Amino acid sequence: MLSKRANIVPASPIRRLVPYADDAKKRGIHVYHLNIGQPDIETPKQFYEYIEKYKNEVVAYTHSQGILELREKFSEYYKSWNIDVQPDEIMVTNGGSEAIMFALGVICDPGDEVIVIEPFYANYAGFAAYLNVKLVPVTTTPEEGYRMPSYGEFKKVVSPKTKAILFSNPSNPTGVVYTKEELEVVAKFAKEYNLTIISDEVYREFTFDGSKALSMFEFEDIRNQLIIVDSLSKRYSACGARIGTFVTKNKEFYSAALKFAQARLCPAETTQYGALGLLEADEEYMKKVIEEYKIRRDVAFEEISKIQDVVVKKPQGAFYLAAKLPVVDSEEFIKWMLSNFEINGKTTMVAPLSGFYATPGLGKSEIRIAYVLNAEKLRDAILIIAKAVEEYNKSK
């Protein structure tokens, strides 16, 4: 007796193969998890210090917007990125996920359409299905490095039901960092068709080789059409803290989202205080983290490039790498690798990229690697993938 909604919401492609990994572990196999963006970097100690500093005898509700001190601290942080927003233009959410759901809920009615650049963060599909919103894709390809589609490609898919464009920069899952010229395409298109831009900027710090992630806030003429969604999860290796933000200068958007926030009461009080500490973490912490991810990026790209006939470009940001493998179906390959392949008692789990597309049949040969292990483990894990590809294709 399930609802239609329950039946159409897709399972996470990042997590749905976990039973195969669990079975491998029961057989005594060590599984390298490159399927999920869970950093192994230590969370800054300030997180725990501030929880201790601010702890109350009663864990109480906070303001539905989030505690004022935290919104003030976020305002300072955003100003350092040339994003001038006030505390009453920032809403603290239960992770970036809730911020995305608030944004879609504010903009869309059931049956409305949102343009996405595919491949996209897989959970966009789940959020949209939950709200009965249709994702309309504009496709990028591994051969072209998953770069921003042209203005003409966006124009092909716009319709009277189109309400918004949703995308991440730097990109999860491809690691692309869009140039100012590429982002201008989005800004121009949104302006012409009066669309809202939902800009997922969770990975803004994680850029390499001189690249810089520009916020859509840089484009002044679309600021009233803009919602920025953000999170501390990856930035400070605090995924379980569930602290994100919904940021907009559009007062109608904010007021509507606040009603959703009031209905869910508030973000967790304890981790909001911890987040105050995270935003106090010194610059050296972030410099070290970015340098560590650059080392991992280089190792991941070097090793995956050794696979014959692989299609891969070096990612410029986030901590993901997307590659097209010489296999027909990457999901079946991953299942086989977890069930039938190991080297010295070890195997590797990655995410099939087909679940990051809205167009049926696309991405079937592609994978996403989250380079969230140290360089030594990462090298070993991708060597296993390379050997597995050889063996898998021999068996077909």
Backbone torsions as a table, in degrees:
resi	resn	phi	psi	omega
1	MET	NA	42.7	-178.7
2	LEU	-80.8	153.6	174.9
3	SER	-73.0	161.6	174.2
4	LYS	-60.4	-37.8	179.3
5	ARG	-59.0	-45.8	-179.0
6	ALA	-62.3	-32.6	-178.5
7	ASN	-79.0	-28.8	-175.7
8	ILE	-93.1	-18.5	178.6
9	VAL	-66.0	122.8	-176.8
10	PRO	-76.7	150.1	171.4
11	ALA	-70.5	149.6	-179.3
12	SER	-66.2	124.9	176.3
13	PRO	-68.2	-17.4	179.1
14	ILE	-77.1	-31.2	-172.3
15	ARG	-114.8	-15.6	-169.4
16	ARG	-70.3	-17.6	177.9
17	LEU	-93.0	7.9	180.0
18	VAL	-55.8	-38.7	178.4
19	PRO	-56.8	-32.9	177.4
20	TYR	-67.7	-39.2	177.1
21	ALA	-67.3	-40.4	178.5
22	ASP	-61.9	-40.5	178.2
23	ASP	-63.9	-39.7	178.0
24	ALA	-61.4	-41.9	-179.7
25	LYS	-65.6	-36.1	177.8
26	LYS	-63.6	-27.5	177.7
27	ARG	-84.5	3.0	178.8
28	GLY	88.7	12.2	-179.4
29	ILE	-88.1	133.9	173.3
30	HIS	-82.1	127.2	-178.4
31	VAL	-107.4	120.7	171.1
32	TYR	-79.9	119.2	-178.2
33	HIS	-93.5	101.7	172.6
34	LEU	-112.1	15.8	-176.1
35	ASN	-88.7	-17.7	-171.9
36	ILE	-134.8	143.4	-178.0
37	GLY	-80.8	60.6	176.8
38	GLN	-105.6	100.1	-177.2
39	PRO	-62.9	150.7	173.6
40	ASP	-99.8	6.0	178.8
41	ILE	-69.9	143.3	-179.1
42	GLU	-69.1	133.5	175.0
43	THR	-66.1	136.3	-179.9
44	PRO	-54.3	139.8	-176.6
45	LYS	-63.0	-23.4	-179.9
46	GLN	-60.8	-26.1	178.9
47	PHE	-58.4	-48.8	-177.7
48	TYR	-75.5	-33.5	179.0
49	GLU	-64.3	-39.9	-178.8
50	TYR	-74.4	-32.5	173.6
51	ILE	-61.5	-43.7	179.0
52	GLU	-66.8	-40.5	-177.2
53	LYS	-63.9	-39.1	-172.6
54	TYR	-102.8	3.0	-173.0
55	LYS	-62.0	140.4	180.0
56	ASN	-109.7	164.8	176.4
57	GLU	-68.6	-26.1	178.1
58	VAL	-123.7	127.3	174.0
59	VAL	-81.3	107.1	-167.8
60	ALA	-111.0	166.5	170.4
61	TYR	-60.9	148.2	169.1
62	THR	-111.1	-179.6	173.5
63	HIS	-58.8	144.0	-179.4
64	SER	-61.0	-27.5	176.7
65	GLN	-73.7	-15.8	-169.2
66	GLY	104.1	156.8	-176.9
67	ILE	-63.2	143.0	-175.3
68	LEU	-59.9	-42.4	-178.4
69	GLU	-57.2	-37.5	-179.2
70	LEU	-73.3	-40.1	178.2
71	ARG	-65.6	-34.9	175.0
72	GLU	-65.2	-40.7	179.6
73	LYS	-67.4	-39.3	175.5
74	PHE	-63.1	-39.6	179.1
75	SER	-58.8	-42.8	176.9
76	GLU	-62.7	-44.6	179.8
77	TYR	-59.5	-47.6	-177.3
78	TYR	-65.2	-35.5	177.9
79	LYS	-61.4	-32.1	178.4
80	SER	-67.5	-15.9	176.5
81	TRP	-107.1	18.2	179.1
82	ASN	63.8	30.2	175.3
83	ILE	-113.5	98.9	-172.6
84	ASP	-90.5	91.7	178.3
85	VAL	-127.9	145.9	-177.7
86	GLN	-92.3	163.0	179.8
87	PRO	-54.3	-33.4	-179.7
88	ASP	-84.2	9.7	171.5
89	GLU	-112.8	7.5	-179.2
90	ILE	-122.5	131.5	175.2
91	MET	-121.7	128.4	177.7
92	VAL	-80.6	131.7	-176.8
93	THR	-123.0	166.2	176.0
94	ASN	-79.4	78.5	-177.0
95	GLY	79.7	168.0	176.4
96	GLY	-64.2	-26.3	-179.2
97	SER	-59.9	-45.6	179.6
98	GLU	-65.5	-36.1	178.6
99	ALA	-61.8	-40.2	178.3
100	ILE	-65.8	-42.3	179.1
101	MET	-64.9	-40.4	175.6
102	PHE	-59.8	-44.8	-177.7
103	ALA	-62.2	-47.3	179.0
104	LEU	-63.8	-40.0	-179.2
105	GLY	-67.1	-34.0	179.1
106	VAL	-70.7	-37.1	-171.5
107	ILE	-89.7	-35.6	-165.0
108	CYS	-113.6	144.3	165.2
109	ASP	-97.7	162.0	175.2
110	PRO	-53.9	133.0	-179.4
111	GLY	93.5	-12.3	176.7
112	ASP	-71.4	166.0	-174.8
113	GLU	-119.7	144.8	175.6
114	VAL	-129.0	128.3	179.0
115	ILE	-80.1	133.9	175.7
116	VAL	-127.1	151.9	175.4
117	ILE	-95.0	111.9	-177.3
118	GLU	-98.6	144.8	2.8
119	PRO	-71.6	147.3	-176.0
120	PHE	-129.5	167.8	176.4
121	TYR	-54.1	119.9	-167.8
122	ALA	-56.9	-33.2	-176.6
123	ASN	-70.7	-12.7	171.9
124	TYR	-55.8	-38.7	-178.6
125	ALA	-64.7	-40.0	178.3
126	GLY	-66.4	-44.0	179.0
127	PHE	-62.3	-43.9	-178.2
128	ALA	-64.8	-43.0	-180.0
129	ALA	-64.1	-39.5	179.1
130	TYR	-59.8	-35.0	-178.3
131	LEU	-97.2	4.3	-178.7
132	ASN	58.8	43.9	176.0
133	VAL	-109.7	139.7	-178.8
134	LYS	-94.3	126.0	173.0
135	LEU	-86.1	128.6	179.2
136	VAL	-112.9	114.4	-172.0
137	PRO	-88.3	147.6	163.2
138	VAL	-116.7	125.1	-164.4
139	THR	-94.5	139.9	168.9
140	THR	-115.1	165.0	-174.7
141	THR	-129.1	151.1	176.7
142	PRO	-63.3	-33.4	-179.7
143	GLU	-62.1	-31.1	179.4
144	GLU	-100.4	13.9	177.2
145	GLY	71.6	20.1	178.2
146	TYR	58.2	34.2	-178.7
147	ARG	-72.6	165.6	-178.7
148	MET	-56.8	131.8	175.1
149	PRO	-63.4	162.2	179.3
150	SER	-76.1	164.9	176.3
151	TYR	-56.8	-40.0	-179.3
152	GLY	-62.8	-35.0	178.6
153	GLU	-67.1	-39.7	176.1
154	PHE	-64.2	-41.9	-175.7
155	LYS	-63.5	-29.9	-179.4
156	LYS	-63.2	-28.1	-171.3
157	VAL	-106.2	-5.4	-178.8
158	VAL	-70.2	145.6	179.4
159	SER	-146.7	172.1	177.6
160	PRO	-59.9	-20.2	180.0
161	LYS	-89.2	-6.2	-177.5
162	THR	-71.0	127.5	-178.0
163	LYS	-115.2	-26.1	-171.5
164	ALA	-159.1	167.0	168.9
165	ILE	-119.8	130.7	-179.0
166	LEU	-123.4	125.3	178.1
167	PHE	-159.3	164.1	178.7
168	SER	-114.1	144.9	177.3
169	ASN	-149.6	118.6	-7.2
170	PRO	-56.3	154.4	-169.9
171	SER	-82.9	130.0	160.8
172	ASN	-104.0	111.0	32.5
173	PRO	-114.0	3.7	-166.7
174	THR	-94.9	-19.0	-176.0
175	GLY	79.2	7.1	177.7
176	VAL	-70.9	139.5	170.0
177	VAL	-112.8	117.2	-175.2
178	TYR	-76.6	142.6	177.3
179	THR	-77.3	167.6	177.3
180	LYS	-60.5	-39.0	179.7
181	GLU	-64.1	-37.7	178.3
182	GLU	-68.4	-41.3	179.1
183	LEU	-68.1	-29.6	175.9
184	GLU	-61.6	-31.1	176.1
185	VAL	-59.9	-46.1	179.8
186	VAL	-64.8	-45.8	-178.4
187	ALA	-61.8	-44.6	-179.8
188	LYS	-63.7	-43.8	-178.8
189	PHE	-64.2	-45.1	179.6
190	ALA	-62.4	-39.1	-179.8
191	LYS	-64.9	-45.1	-176.6
192	GLU	-64.1	-38.8	-174.5
193	TYR	-104.9	10.6	177.5
194	ASN	53.1	50.1	-179.3
195	LEU	-102.7	151.3	172.6
196	THR	-82.3	141.2	173.5
197	ILE	-103.6	121.5	172.9
198	ILE	-103.9	104.5	-172.3
199	SER	-102.8	111.4	-179.4
200	ASP	-87.8	106.3	-172.2
201	GLU	-116.0	34.1	-175.2
202	VAL	-61.0	-32.7	-171.6
203	TYR	-104.5	23.0	-171.2
204	ARG	-55.8	-33.5	-178.7
205	GLU	-70.4	-28.1	-169.1
206	PHE	-89.1	83.4	176.3
207	THR	-133.4	151.7	-173.0
208	PHE	-132.3	163.2	172.2
209	ASP	59.0	34.5	177.3
210	GLY	85.0	-3.1	176.4
211	SER	-69.6	151.5	175.2
212	LYS	-135.6	134.0	178.8
213	ALA	-84.9	112.1	177.0
214	LEU	-84.8	137.6	174.3
215	SER	-78.8	149.1	173.4
216	MET	-64.2	-14.2	176.3
217	PHE	-63.2	-19.4	179.1
218	GLU	-61.1	-23.9	-176.2
219	PHE	-95.6	98.8	-170.4
220	GLU	-60.4	-36.3	-171.9
221	ASP	-75.9	-5.2	177.5
222	ILE	-117.0	10.6	-174.8
223	ARG	-61.8	-31.9	-179.8
224	ASN	-78.5	-7.0	176.9
225	GLN	-106.4	12.7	-168.8
226	LEU	-113.8	135.8	166.7
227	ILE	-123.6	125.3	174.4
228	ILE	-100.1	130.1	172.8
229	VAL	-111.1	142.0	-170.8
230	ASP	-148.7	170.6	-178.1
231	SER	-159.8	150.7	173.5
232	LEU	-93.1	-4.1	-170.9
233	SER	-55.1	-52.7	-174.6
234	LYS	-86.3	-35.2	-176.5
235	ARG	-58.7	-41.8	-176.2
236	TYR	-118.7	20.7	179.5
237	SER	49.8	54.2	-176.3
238	ALA	-134.2	50.3	-175.3
239	CYS	-58.5	-39.8	-176.9
240	GLY	-76.9	-8.0	178.9
241	ALA	-71.5	-28.4	179.2
242	ARG	56.2	55.1	175.7
243	ILE	-118.6	116.2	176.0
244	GLY	-131.6	-176.7	177.3
245	THR	-140.9	148.5	170.5
246	PHE	-113.8	117.4	-172.1
247	VAL	-125.2	126.5	177.3
248	THR	-158.0	148.3	173.0
249	LYS	-95.2	-3.4	178.6
250	ASN	-82.3	112.1	-173.8
251	LYS	-64.9	-34.5	178.0
252	GLU	-66.0	-44.2	177.5
253	PHE	-58.2	-45.8	-175.7
254	TYR	-65.2	-45.0	-179.2
255	SER	-62.3	-39.9	179.3
256	ALA	-67.0	-43.9	179.4
257	ALA	-64.6	-32.5	179.3
258	LEU	-63.4	-33.2	177.0
259	LYS	-65.6	-38.6	174.7
260	PHE	-63.3	-42.2	-178.6
261	ALA	-63.9	-38.7	178.5
262	GLN	-66.3	-35.9	-179.8
263	ALA	-65.7	-34.0	177.2
264	ARG	-92.2	6.0	174.5
265	LEU	78.8	-75.4	-176.8
266	CYS	-167.7	163.0	168.7
267	PRO	-71.0	165.6	-178.9
268	ALA	-64.1	127.3	-178.4
269	GLU	-60.4	-47.3	-172.5
270	THR	-60.3	-47.9	-176.9
271	THR	-75.7	-20.5	172.1
272	GLN	-63.5	-41.7	177.1
273	TYR	-67.0	-38.3	175.0
274	GLY	-60.9	-37.9	179.7
275	ALA	-64.5	-32.7	173.1
276	LEU	-55.2	-42.5	178.5
277	GLY	-66.5	-39.9	179.6
278	LEU	-59.2	-41.7	-178.7
279	LEU	-73.4	-6.0	173.3
280	GLU	-94.8	-7.7	-177.5
281	ALA	-57.3	139.5	-174.7
282	ASP	-73.1	163.5	-176.9
283	GLU	-63.9	-27.4	-179.4
284	GLU	-62.4	-34.2	178.0
285	TYR	-58.8	-50.1	-176.4
286	MET	-68.1	-37.9	178.5
287	LYS	-60.1	-43.8	-179.6
288	LYS	-66.1	-40.3	-179.4
289	VAL	-64.2	-45.7	-178.9
290	ILE	-64.3	-41.1	178.2
291	GLU	-63.6	-38.9	178.0
292	GLU	-63.7	-42.2	179.4
293	TYR	-69.4	-31.4	176.1
294	LYS	-63.9	-42.5	176.9
295	ILE	-59.4	-45.7	-179.5
296	ARG	-65.9	-41.1	177.4
297	ARG	-57.3	-46.6	-177.7
298	ASP	-63.2	-41.6	178.8
299	VAL	-65.0	-47.4	-178.4
300	ALA	-60.2	-45.3	-179.1
301	PHE	-66.7	-42.2	179.9
302	GLU	-59.9	-45.4	-175.4
303	GLU	-74.5	-42.2	-178.5
304	ILE	-68.8	-28.8	179.6
305	SER	-66.9	-18.6	-178.9
306	LYS	-75.5	-15.0	179.6
307	ILE	-71.5	126.3	-179.1
308	GLN	-62.2	132.8	177.0
309	ASP	70.5	12.9	174.1
310	VAL	-71.4	148.3	173.1
311	VAL	-114.2	114.9	-175.8
312	VAL	-155.0	142.0	173.5
313	LYS	-118.1	148.9	-178.9
314	LYS	-68.8	123.3	179.5
315	PRO	-69.5	148.7	-178.4
316	GLN	-102.4	-10.9	-175.5
317	GLY	-162.2	-175.1	-172.7
318	ALA	56.0	-156.2	171.5
319	PHE	-136.1	48.7	178.9
320	TYR	-129.5	151.2	175.1
321	LEU	-132.6	129.3	177.1
322	ALA	-109.3	135.6	-177.0
323	ALA	-143.1	148.3	174.2
324	LYS	-99.9	115.7	-177.4
325	LEU	-90.6	157.2	175.3
326	PRO	-80.5	58.2	174.9
327	VAL	-132.9	154.3	-177.4
328	VAL	-74.6	-40.4	-174.7
329	ASP	-139.0	106.9	-175.1
330	SER	-66.5	-31.7	179.8
331	GLU	-66.1	-43.3	176.8
332	GLU	-64.7	-36.3	176.7
333	PHE	-62.9	-43.1	-179.5
334	ILE	-65.7	-43.2	176.6
335	LYS	-58.5	-45.4	179.3
336	TRP	-61.9	-42.7	-178.6
337	MET	-62.5	-39.4	179.6
338	LEU	-74.3	-29.2	-174.4
339	SER	-95.2	-28.3	-168.4
340	ASN	-130.9	0.0	-173.0
341	PHE	-134.1	136.3	174.0
342	GLU	-157.7	154.3	173.0
343	ILE	-127.0	119.5	-178.9
344	ASN	53.7	39.5	177.0
345	GLY	76.6	18.5	-177.9
346	LYS	-131.4	146.7	172.1
347	THR	-143.5	178.5	-171.8
348	THR	-130.6	142.7	175.9
349	MET	-117.8	127.4	174.3
350	VAL	-125.5	178.2	-179.7
351	ALA	-102.5	130.6	173.5
352	PRO	-69.6	133.9	-172.8
353	LEU	-81.9	-10.3	179.7
354	SER	-58.8	-32.0	179.3
355	GLY	-73.7	-4.3	178.4
356	PHE	-100.6	8.4	178.0
357	TYR	-115.0	150.0	172.2
358	ALA	-96.7	-22.1	179.7
359	THR	-80.0	118.7	-179.5
360	PRO	-55.9	135.9	175.3
361	GLY	90.5	-15.4	-179.9
362	LEU	-84.2	152.3	176.1
363	GLY	77.6	10.0	-172.3
364	LYS	-64.8	-27.8	-179.5
365	SER	-96.9	1.2	-172.0
366	GLU	-100.9	154.2	177.3
367	ILE	-132.5	159.7	168.7
368	ARG	-115.3	129.5	173.7
369	ILE	-107.0	124.9	171.3
370	ALA	-95.2	110.6	-176.5
371	TYR	-86.3	73.9	-174.3
372	VAL	-108.6	12.2	174.5
373	LEU	-111.4	160.9	179.7
374	ASN	-66.5	165.2	-169.9
375	ALA	-57.5	-40.9	-178.2
376	GLU	-64.2	-48.0	179.8
377	LYS	-66.1	-38.6	-178.6
378	LEU	-63.7	-43.9	179.2
379	ARG	-60.6	-43.9	179.6
380	ASP	-64.3	-42.3	-177.8
381	ALA	-63.5	-41.1	-178.0
382	ILE	-78.2	-29.6	172.1
383	LEU	-59.3	-39.3	177.0
384	ILE	-62.1	-42.8	177.3
385	ILE	-59.5	-46.0	-178.1
386	ALA	-60.4	-46.1	179.1
387	LYS	-65.6	-38.0	-179.7
388	ALA	-63.9	-39.8	178.2
389	VAL	-58.9	-44.7	178.7
390	GLU	-58.0	-50.8	-177.1
391	GLU	-67.3	-39.4	-178.9
392	TYR	-62.7	-44.3	-178.6
393	ASN	-71.0	-26.9	174.5
394	LYS	-67.7	-32.5	-174.9
395	SER	-82.5	-7.7	-176.7
396	LYS	-95.5	NA	NA
